[in-house]
Each structure stands twice: as C-alpha cells, then as structure tokens.
Amino acid sequence: MACNILLILFVACVGVKASCPDGFIANGQSCYMELNIPSTWAEASFYCTLFESHLLTIDSAVEQNIVSSLLSRFPGHFWIGLTDMFQPGTWIWSTTRTTPMYSHWALGQPNDFNGQQNCASMDRTHMFNWTASSCETKADFVCEAIKQDGGSIIG
C-alpha cells in the first residue's frame, strides 16, 4: 500500500505597517479627519483628543496643499490648532506650544478684530488661507494623528 504524503507549505511574510486610526485619511506620515461637528475651538480641541489626535498643525506648503485639497469638498470654516490666546499677538501651535515655522495667513490676517480673534481657522472662501476668528465661534474642525506602528502582518 502506497502512502501519499501531502505537504502543505505556508509562507509567512512578516512586516510592520504604519496605519491611521479608523475614520482618518492617510497622507505621508500624518492622518487627517474632518469632523462636521460645529464646535468652539476648545470643544474641537477636546473632541480631537477623544480620537487620540490633535487639532491640525500645518508645517509646510506641501501639507497646506494636501489639507486644502482634502477640505475643498466641504463647506464651512475649519478650526486648526493655532492660537494666540495665551499671549495675544504671539501665535503658537496648541500641541507643541511653538510658533509656526510656516504660515499661510490670508491677506490682512491675523487682525484680532476687537481683541476677540484668538484662534485660527481656514475655509474655502479665503482659499484655505488662515484667518483669525473668535474662539467661541462654532466651526467644523480637522484632527490630525501621526501614523502608528500597526504591528506584525502575517500573510
């Protein structure tokens, strides 16, 4: 009696994949999520922390173009993580407490109208240039997360 041996060979490829949290769109090393939840700047900042992220920080013209392209399909104003509420006239990113190395202010901005515009936003009307707004205004917002190590992948 002949015995047939069936040998099954599994090939495993093990690698590491960087990924974004659910609901975020990946681009480069960042992940972005637009939230259509009209909120004050402080509320928007809090919501982003719930998604293990922060209000958008724009570090370069390349990132500005990426974000502008992503937001171009949405109406409304969008909070970004830039503020001068801690020291009027000194704009800093809320996540790093540093002044921007790159800026994309609209013409005449920031103007701090009546001393009440201490948070930055962007919108289609201003071609996604940044504008100073009252932090109590209700606006949509963009959260940003850094891609995380997704662990091992077998397959």
Backbone as a printed PyTorch tensor [residue, N CA C, xyz], in Angstrom:
tensor([[[  0.8470,  -1.1600,   0.0000],
         [  0.0000,   0.0000,   0.0000],
         [  0.8980,   1.2300,   0.0000]],

        [[  0.6030,   2.0920,  -0.8840],
         [  1.4030,   3.3000,  -1.0290],
         [  0.8160,   4.4100,  -0.1610]],

        [[  1.6770,   5.1010,   0.4410],
         [  1.2460,   6.2410,   1.2650],
         [  1.6220,   7.5210,   0.5440]],

        [[  0.6670,   8.3380,   0.3870],
         [  0.9200,   9.6690,  -0.1790],
         [  0.9680,  10.6740,   0.9560]],

        [[  1.9660,  11.4310,   0.9300],
         [  2.0960,  12.4700,   1.9510],
         [  1.8530,  13.8150,   1.2850]],

        [[  0.9190,  14.4870,   1.8270],
         [  0.6200,  15.8270,   1.3240],
         [  1.3070,  16.8260,   2.2490]],

        [[  2.1950,  17.5670,   1.6720],
         [  2.9250,  18.5530,   2.4410],
         [  2.3870,  19.9360,   2.0790]],

        [[  1.9050,  20.6010,   3.0520],
         [  1.4000,  21.9530,   2.8270],
         [  2.4350,  22.9190,   3.3830]],

        [[  2.8110,  23.8190,   2.5560],
         [  3.8210,  24.7900,   2.9340],
         [  3.1560,  26.1550,   3.0740]],

        [[  3.2830,  26.6880,   4.2310],
         [  2.7830,  28.0390,   4.4640],
         [  3.9580,  28.9860,   4.4040]],

        [[  3.7770,  30.0450,   3.6570],
         [  4.8060,  31.0660,   3.5970],
         [  4.2590,  32.2860,   4.3380]],

        [[  5.0060,  32.7080,   5.2730],
         [  4.5850,  33.8740,   6.0530],
         [  5.5210,  35.0340,   5.7750]],

        [[  4.9080,  36.1270,   5.5070],
         [  5.6730,  37.3590,   5.3490],
         [  5.3560,  38.2090,   6.5600]],

        [[  6.3500,  38.5600,   7.2670],
         [  6.1390,  39.3670,   8.4610],
         [  6.6990,  40.7600,   8.1940]],

        [[  5.8890,  41.7490,   8.4460],
         [  6.3110,  43.1240,   8.2310],
         [  5.6140,  44.0350,   9.2130]],

        [[  5.9520,  45.2690,   9.1720],
         [  5.3300,  46.2600,  10.0440],
         [  4.6440,  47.2830,   9.1560]],

        [[  3.4100,  47.5610,   9.4760],
         [  2.6340,  48.5090,   8.6940],
         [  2.2150,  49.6730,   9.5780]],

        [[  2.5110,  50.8640,   9.1210],
         [  2.0470,  52.0550,   9.8270],
         [  0.6270,  52.3420,   9.3530]],

        [[ -0.2450,  52.6820,  10.2770],
         [ -1.6300,  52.8870,   9.8890],
         [ -2.2390,  54.0620,  10.6340]],

        [[ -3.4040,  54.4530,  10.1580],
         [ -4.1560,  55.5510,  10.7570],
         [ -5.2990,  54.9780,  11.5870]],

        [[ -5.7580,  55.7460,  12.5660],
         [ -6.9510,  55.3280,  13.3060],
         [ -8.1580,  55.2470,  12.3580]],

        [[ -9.1400,  54.4610,  12.7300],
         [-10.3560,  54.3430,  11.9220],
         [-10.9540,  55.7230,  11.6700]],

        [[-11.3800,  55.9500,  10.4260],
         [-12.0250,  57.2050,  10.0620],
         [-11.0730,  58.2860,   9.5830]],

        [[ -9.7760,  58.0830,   9.7290],
         [ -8.7840,  59.0570,   9.3010],
         [ -8.3030,  58.7310,   7.8900]],

        [[ -7.8740,  59.7550,   7.1700],
         [ -7.3130,  59.6010,   5.8250],
         [ -5.8050,  59.7660,   5.9350]],

        [[ -5.0750,  58.8050,   5.3920],
         [ -3.6090,  58.8400,   5.4620],
         [ -3.0250,  59.6880,   4.3510]],

        [[ -1.9760,  60.4080,   4.7020],
         [ -1.1770,  61.1190,   3.7060],
         [  0.1820,  61.3790,   4.3300]],

        [[  1.2190,  60.8130,   3.7240],
         [  2.5560,  60.9280,   4.2970],
         [  2.5880,  60.2740,   5.6560]],

        [[  3.1740,  60.9350,   6.6410],
         [  3.2430,  60.3870,   7.9970],
         [  2.0700,  60.8290,   8.8730]],

        [[  1.1420,  61.5860,   8.2870],
         [  0.0050,  62.0790,   9.0560],
         [ -1.2940,  61.4320,   8.6300]],

        [[ -2.2560,  61.5340,   9.5200],
         [ -3.6120,  61.0470,   9.2890],
         [ -4.5540,  62.2110,   9.5970]],

        [[ -5.5480,  62.4180,   8.7550],
         [ -6.4430,  63.5660,   8.9010],
         [ -7.8950,  63.1010,   8.9600]],

        [[ -8.6960,  63.8080,   9.7750],
         [-10.1320,  63.5440,   9.8150],
         [-10.8560,  64.8730,   9.9440]],

        [[-11.7580,  65.1330,   9.0070],
         [-12.6110,  66.3130,   9.0540],
         [-13.8470,  65.9360,   9.8400]],

        [[-14.1850,  66.7470,  10.8200],
         [-15.3710,  66.4780,  11.6240],
         [-16.3760,  67.6030,  11.4420]],

        [[-17.5500,  67.2260,  11.0190],
         [-18.6380,  68.1710,  10.8050],
         [-19.4760,  68.2340,  12.0830]],

        [[-18.8400,  68.7730,  13.1220],
         [-19.4870,  68.9420,  14.4210],
         [-19.2330,  70.3910,  14.8370]],

        [[-20.1460,  71.3030,  14.5090],
         [-19.8980,  72.7070,  14.8540],
         [-19.5480,  72.8500,  16.3340]],

        [[-18.3530,  73.3780,  16.5920],
         [-17.8160,  73.4400,  17.9500],
         [-16.9860,  74.7020,  18.1220]],

        [[-16.8500,  75.1280,  19.3730],
         [-15.8930,  76.1880,  19.6620],
         [-14.4920,  75.6020,  19.4710]],

        [[-13.4830,  76.4480,  19.4780],
         [-12.1100,  75.9650,  19.3070],
         [-11.7380,  74.9960,  20.4340]],

        [[-12.0910,  75.3430,  21.6760],
         [-11.7690,  74.4810,  22.8240],
         [-12.4990,  73.1460,  22.7360]],

        [[-13.7650,  73.1730,  22.3370],
         [-14.5160,  71.9260,  22.1750],
         [-13.8870,  71.0580,  21.0900]],

        [[-13.5180,  71.6900,  19.9720],
         [-12.9010,  70.9540,  18.8680],
         [-11.5940,  70.3070,  19.3240]],

        [[-10.8030,  71.0480,  20.0760],
         [ -9.5490,  70.5090,  20.5930],
         [ -9.8160,  69.2910,  21.4760]],

        [[-10.8250,  69.3810,  22.3160],
         [-11.1960,  68.2610,  23.1860],
         [-11.6570,  67.0510,  22.3680]],

        [[-12.5290,  67.2870,  21.3840],
         [-13.0000,  66.1750,  20.5420],
         [-11.8290,  65.4460,  19.8900]],

        [[-10.8480,  66.1950,  19.4040],
         [ -9.6960,  65.5430,  18.7740],
         [ -8.9820,  64.6190,  19.7500]],

        [[ -8.8650,  65.0340,  21.0180],
         [ -8.1940,  64.1610,  21.9910],
         [ -8.9560,  62.8560,  22.1800]],

        [[-10.2650,  62.8930,  22.0120],
         [-11.0560,  61.6620,  22.1250],
         [-10.7050,  60.6680,  21.0160]],

        [[-10.2110,  61.1880,  19.9040],
         [ -9.7840,  60.3500,  18.7850],
         [ -8.2660,  60.1270,  18.7960]],

        [[ -7.6540,  60.3800,  19.9640],
         [ -6.2010,  60.2360,  20.1100],
         [ -5.4520,  61.0150,  19.0320]],

        [[ -5.8730,  62.2670,  18.8810],
         [ -5.2910,  63.1510,  17.8700],
         [ -5.2930,  64.5700,  18.4300]],

        [[ -5.0080,  65.5340,  17.5830],
         [ -4.9920,  66.9300,  17.9890],
         [ -5.5050,  67.7820,  16.8340]],

        [[ -5.8680,  69.0290,  17.1380],
         [ -6.2600,  69.9280,  16.0580],
         [ -5.0990,  70.0590,  15.0820]],

        [[ -5.4380,  70.1830,  13.8410],
         [ -4.4780,  70.2210,  12.7460],
         [ -3.3370,  71.2060,  12.9750]],

        [[ -2.1160,  70.7240,  12.7380],
         [ -0.9070,  71.5380,  12.7340],
         [ -0.3370,  71.4730,  11.3260]],

        [[ -0.1380,  72.6160,  10.6860],
         [  0.3620,  72.6390,   9.3020],
         [  1.8050,  73.1190,   9.3200]],

        [[  2.7030,  72.2350,   8.8970],
         [  4.1350,  72.5040,   8.9970],
         [  4.8090,  72.9330,   7.7070]],

        [[  4.0980,  72.8480,   6.5700],
         [  4.7530,  73.1530,   5.2910],
         [  3.7170,  73.5000,   4.2280]],

        [[  4.2050,  74.0740,   3.1220],
         [  3.3290,  74.3650,   1.9860],
         [  2.7650,  73.0680,   1.4100]],

        [[  3.5440,  72.0180,   1.4320],
         [  3.0690,  70.7180,   0.9280],
         [  1.8810,  70.2490,   1.7540]],

        [[  2.0200,  70.3100,   3.0800],
         [  0.9140,  69.8890,   3.9410],
         [ -0.2870,  70.8170,   3.7710]],

        [[ -0.0580,  72.1090,   3.6250],
         [ -1.1430,  73.0660,   3.3890],
         [ -1.9250,  72.6570,   2.1360]],

        [[ -1.2260,  72.3070,   1.0640],
         [ -1.8870,  71.9020,  -0.1820],
         [ -2.6540,  70.5960,  -0.0080]],

        [[ -2.0930,  69.6550,   0.7250],
         [ -2.7750,  68.3750,   0.9810],
         [ -4.0860,  68.6240,   1.7160]],

        [[ -4.0090,  69.3950,   2.7870],
         [ -5.1910,  69.6590,   3.6020],
         [ -6.2230,  70.4750,   2.8110]],

        [[ -5.7670,  71.4660,   2.0690],
         [ -6.6880,  72.2670,   1.2510],
         [ -7.4290,  71.3910,   0.2540]],

        [[ -6.7210,  70.4610,  -0.3450],
         [ -7.3380,  69.5470,  -1.2980],
         [ -8.3750,  68.6480,  -0.6120]],

        [[ -8.0370,  68.1390,   0.5660],
         [ -8.9710,  67.2810,   1.3060],
         [-10.2310,  68.0430,   1.7080]],

        [[-10.0610,  69.3050,   2.0980],
         [-11.1930,  70.0890,   2.5890],
         [-12.0050,  70.7540,   1.4920]],

        [[-11.4880,  70.7850,   0.2840],
         [-12.1520,  71.5260,  -0.7930],
         [-13.5560,  71.0180,  -1.0960]],

        [[-13.8650,  69.8200,  -0.6960],
         [-15.2070,  69.2690,  -0.9710],
         [-16.2120,  69.5750,   0.1350]],

        [[-15.7410,  70.2310,   1.2150],
         [-16.6090,  70.5400,   2.3410],
         [-16.8430,  72.0460,   2.4520]],

        [[-18.0760,  72.4550,   2.7560],
         [-18.3210,  73.8850,   3.0080],
         [-17.9260,  74.2200,   4.4440]],

        [[-17.9190,  75.4660,   4.7750],
         [-17.7270,  75.8670,   6.1560],
         [-16.3120,  76.2410,   6.5310]],

        [[-16.2020,  76.6620,   7.7820],
         [-14.9200,  77.0210,   8.3860],
         [-14.4010,  75.8180,   9.1640]],

        [[-13.0790,  75.7180,   9.2660],
         [-12.4560,  74.6100,   9.9690],
         [-11.4100,  75.1380,  10.9420]],

        [[-11.5440,  74.7570,  12.2020],
         [-10.5290,  75.1270,  13.1750],
         [ -9.2370,  74.3820,  12.8890]],

        [[ -8.1130,  75.0810,  13.1020],
         [ -6.8030,  74.4460,  13.1130],
         [ -6.1880,  74.7390,  14.4860]],

        [[ -5.1100,  74.0860,  14.8180],
         [ -4.5650,  74.1620,  16.1730],
         [ -3.6840,  75.3570,  16.4660]],

        [[ -3.9720,  76.4900,  15.8790],
         [ -3.1550,  77.6820,  16.0450],
         [ -3.9210,  78.7150,  16.8670]],

        [[ -3.2690,  79.2940,  17.8710],
         [ -3.9390,  80.2550,  18.7440],
         [ -2.9510,  81.2780,  19.3050]],

        [[ -3.4840,  82.4370,  19.6820],
         [ -2.6810,  83.4030,  20.4430],
         [ -3.3750,  83.7270,  21.7660]],

        [[ -4.2340,  82.8240,  22.2390],
         [ -4.9950,  83.0720,  23.4660],
         [ -4.1110,  83.1250,  24.7080]],

        [[ -2.9400,  82.5340,  24.6680],
         [ -2.0590,  82.5330,  25.8400],
         [ -1.2520,  83.8160,  25.9410]],

        [[ -0.8970,  84.3690,  24.7800],
         [ -0.1850,  85.6480,  24.7220],
         [ -0.6280,  86.3580,  23.4510]],

        [[ -1.5430,  87.3170,  23.5790],
         [ -2.0650,  87.9990,  22.3920],
         [ -0.9430,  88.5080,  21.4790]],

        [[ -1.0990,  88.1950,  20.2020],
         [ -0.1260,  88.6100,  19.2060],
         [  0.9650,  87.5830,  18.9370]],

        [[  1.0860,  86.5830,  19.8060],
         [  2.0650,  85.5140,  19.6090],
         [  1.3170,  84.2250,  19.2980]],

        [[  1.2960,  83.8680,  18.0270],
         [  0.5630,  82.6870,  17.5710],
         [  1.4250,  81.4460,  17.7510]],

        [[  0.8240,  80.4240,  18.3890],
         [  1.5340,  79.1640,  18.6270],
         [  0.6380,  77.9770,  18.2780]],

        [[  1.2750,  76.8750,  17.9550],
         [  0.5390,  75.6230,  17.7610],
         [  0.1960,  75.0720,  19.1350]],

        [[ -1.0490,  74.7080,  19.3400],
         [ -1.5030,  74.2630,  20.6610],
         [ -0.8230,  72.9660,  21.1020]],

        [[ -0.4190,  72.1320,  20.1760],
         [  0.1830,  70.8450,  20.5490],
         [  1.6240,  70.9720,  20.9950]],

        [[  2.3770,  71.8720,  20.3840],
         [  3.8060,  71.9840,  20.6730],
         [  4.1680,  73.2440,  21.4360]],

        [[  3.2350,  74.1860,  21.5070],
         [  3.4700,  75.4950,  22.1280],
         [  4.6180,  76.2450,  21.4520]],

        [[  4.7950,  76.0020,  20.1530],
         [  5.8450,  76.6760,  19.3810],
         [  5.2120,  77.5590,  18.3110]],

        [[  5.9510,  78.6030,  17.9410],
         [  5.4800,  79.4680,  16.8620],
         [  5.6250,  78.7260,  15.5310]],

        [[  4.7530,  79.0070,  14.5860],
         [  4.8170,  78.3050,  13.3010],
         [  6.1070,  78.6140,  12.5400]],

        [[  6.7080,  77.5830,  11.9740],
         [  7.8510,  77.7620,  11.0750],
         [  7.3330,  78.1200,   9.6790]],

        [[  6.0960,  77.7390,   9.4110],
         [  5.4190,  78.0010,   8.1370],
         [  4.0960,  78.6720,   8.4890]],

        [[  3.6680,  79.6380,   7.6850],
         [  2.3440,  80.2260,   7.8850],
         [  1.6810,  80.4730,   6.5320]],

        [[  0.3590,  80.5550,   6.5690],
         [ -0.4180,  80.7230,   5.3400],
         [ -1.6130,  81.6400,   5.6180]],

        [[ -1.3210,  82.7970,   6.2250],
         [ -2.3730,  83.7350,   6.5880],
         [ -2.9830,  84.3940,   5.3530]],

        [[ -4.2700,  84.6330,   5.4090],
         [ -4.9580,  85.4130,   4.3800],
         [ -4.4590,  86.8570,   4.4680]],

        [[ -4.6250,  87.5950,   3.3950],
         [ -4.2200,  89.0000,   3.3450],
         [ -4.8760,  89.7640,   4.5020]],

        [[ -4.0810,  90.5090,   5.2460],
         [ -4.5970,  91.2920,   6.3600],
         [ -4.8050,  90.5120,   7.6470]],

        [[ -4.4310,  89.2600,   7.6580],
         [ -4.6140,  88.4080,   8.8330],
         [ -3.2620,  88.0870,   9.4610]],

        [[ -3.1850,  87.7740,  10.7050],
         [ -4.2880,  87.8550,  11.6700],
         [ -4.5260,  89.3100,  12.0810]],

        [[ -5.7920,  89.6740,  12.2410],
         [ -6.0850,  91.0710,  12.5660],
         [ -6.6480,  91.2620,  13.9680]],

        [[ -7.0090,  90.1950,  14.6570],
         [ -7.5060,  90.2560,  16.0390],
         [ -8.5800,  91.3210,  16.1900]],

        [[ -9.5950,  91.2950,  15.3370],
         [-10.6840,  92.2740,  15.3320],
         [-11.2780,  92.4190,  16.7340]],

        [[-11.2830,  93.6220,  17.2490],
         [-11.8140,  93.9380,  18.5830],
         [-11.1610,  93.1200,  19.7030]],

        [[ -9.9690,  92.6140,  19.4800],
         [ -9.2780,  91.8360,  20.5060],
         [ -9.9440,  90.5160,  20.8240]],

        [[-10.7900,  90.0560,  19.9150],
         [-11.5810,  88.8460,  20.1760],
         [-11.2490,  87.6780,  19.2560]],

        [[-10.2820,  87.8130,  18.3870],
         [ -9.9910,  86.7530,  17.4160],
         [ -8.6530,  86.0990,  17.7580]],

        [[ -8.7200,  85.0570,  18.5860],
         [ -7.5140,  84.4370,  19.1050],
         [ -7.3020,  82.9960,  18.6480]],

        [[ -8.1130,  82.5280,  17.7230],
         [ -7.9810,  81.1630,  17.2180],
         [ -8.0100,  81.1870,  15.6900]],

        [[ -7.2800,  80.2820,  15.0820],
         [ -7.1590,  80.2780,  13.6180],
         [ -8.0800,  79.2490,  12.9800]],

        [[ -8.6020,  79.6470,  11.8240],
         [ -9.4400,  78.7470,  11.0350],
         [ -9.0690,  78.9090,   9.5670]],

        [[ -9.6110,  78.0440,   8.7510],
         [ -9.4250,  78.1380,   7.3070],
         [-10.7310,  77.7490,   6.6340]],

        [[-10.9600,  78.2790,   5.4380],
         [-12.1910,  77.9710,   4.7220],
         [-12.0110,  78.2150,   3.2300]],

        [[-12.9490,  77.6930,   2.4610],
         [-12.9060,  77.8040,   1.0010],
         [-13.0020,  79.2560,   0.5500]],

        [[-13.8140,  80.0730,   1.2460],
         [-13.9910,  81.4750,   0.8850],
         [-12.6540,  82.2130,   0.8310]],

        [[-11.7670,  81.8940,   1.7590],
         [-10.4410,  82.5230,   1.8120],
         [ -9.3750,  81.6400,   1.1600]],

        [[ -9.8260,  80.7330,   0.2750],
         [ -8.9190,  79.8330,  -0.4610],
         [ -8.0230,  79.0530,   0.4960]],

        [[ -8.5710,  78.7060,   1.6580],
         [ -7.8990,  77.9260,   2.6970],
         [ -6.6780,  78.6200,   3.2860]],

        [[ -6.6120,  79.9580,   3.0840],
         [ -5.6430,  80.7470,   3.8300],
         [ -6.1720,  80.8410,   5.2610]],

        [[ -5.3000,  81.0180,   6.2080],
         [ -5.7030,  81.0570,   7.6020],
         [ -6.2830,  82.4230,   7.9520]],

        [[ -7.2930,  82.4090,   8.8010],
         [ -7.8960,  83.6380,   9.2960],
         [ -8.0380,  83.5460,  10.8080]],

        [[ -7.9350,  84.6940,  11.4810],
         [ -8.1600,  84.7580,  12.9220],
         [ -9.6580,  84.8560,  13.1540]],

        [[-10.1510,  84.0830,  14.1120],
         [-11.5780,  84.0530,  14.4220],
         [-11.7770,  84.0550,  15.9270]],

        [[-12.9710,  84.4150,  16.3500],
         [-13.3030,  84.3010,  17.7660],
         [-13.3160,  82.8200,  18.1360]],

        [[-12.6510,  82.4810,  19.2180],
         [-12.5640,  81.0780,  19.6480],
         [-13.9260,  80.5080,  20.0290]],

        [[-14.9080,  81.3800,  20.2700],
         [-16.2500,  80.9380,  20.6610],
         [-17.1600,  80.6830,  19.4580]],

        [[-16.6940,  81.0230,  18.2560],
         [-17.4550,  80.7350,  17.0430],
         [-17.5890,  79.2290,  16.8860]],

        [[-18.7240,  78.7820,  16.3980],
         [-18.9190,  77.3550,  16.1250],
         [-18.4290,  77.0670,  14.7120]],

        [[-17.5150,  76.1210,  14.5890],
         [-16.9630,  75.7510,  13.2820],
         [-16.6640,  74.2600,  13.2750]],

        [[-16.5580,  73.6930,  12.0780],
         [-16.0950,  72.3150,  11.9350],
         [-14.5990,  72.3090,  12.2140]],

        [[-13.9640,  71.1720,  12.1760],
         [-12.5470,  71.1370,  12.5020],
         [-11.8700,  69.9210,  11.8820]],

        [[-10.5510,  69.9670,  11.9020],
         [ -9.7330,  68.8870,  11.3550],
         [ -8.8330,  68.3620,  12.4630]],

        [[ -8.8910,  67.0640,  12.6930],
         [ -7.9970,  66.4200,  13.6550],
         [ -6.8560,  65.7730,  12.8840]],

        [[ -5.6900,  65.7610,  13.4920],
         [ -4.5120,  65.1480,  12.8860],
         [ -3.8990,  64.1630,  13.8700]],

        [[ -3.5300,  63.0060,  13.3570],
         [ -2.8260,  61.9940,  14.1500],
         [ -1.6000,  61.5670,  13.3530]],

        [[ -0.6140,  61.0790,  14.0490],
         [  0.5830,  60.5520,  13.4010],
         [  0.3680,  59.0670,  13.1650]],

        [[  0.7800,  58.5830,  11.9930],
         [  0.6490,  57.1550,  11.7090],
         [  1.3420,  56.3610,  12.8030]],

        [[  0.6940,  55.2980,  13.2210],
         [  1.2200,  54.4460,  14.2890],
         [  1.6480,  53.1000,  13.7370]],

        [[  2.5950,  52.4840,  14.4120],
         [  3.0370,  51.1330,  14.0760],
         [  1.8330,  50.2120,  14.2300]],

        [[  1.4640,  49.5440,  13.1540],
         [  0.3000,  48.6690,  13.1640],
         [  0.6090,  47.2720,  13.6530]],

        [[  1.8590,  46.9740,  14.0040],
         [  2.2040,  45.6370,  14.4870],
         [  2.5790,  44.7300,  13.3210]],

        [[  2.7010,  43.4700,  13.6060],
         [  3.1110,  42.4930,  12.5980],
         [  1.9560,  42.0910,  11.7130]],

        [[  2.2820,  41.8640,  10.4710],
         [  1.3000,  41.3960,   9.4920],
         [  1.7860,  40.0490,   9.0130]],

        [[  0.9230,  39.0690,   9.0530],
         [  1.2900,  37.7520,   8.5460],
         [  0.3970,  37.4610,   7.3640]],

        [[  1.0260,  37.1320,   6.2560],
         [  0.2010,  36.8410,   5.0840],
         [  0.9590,  36.9960,   3.8210]]])
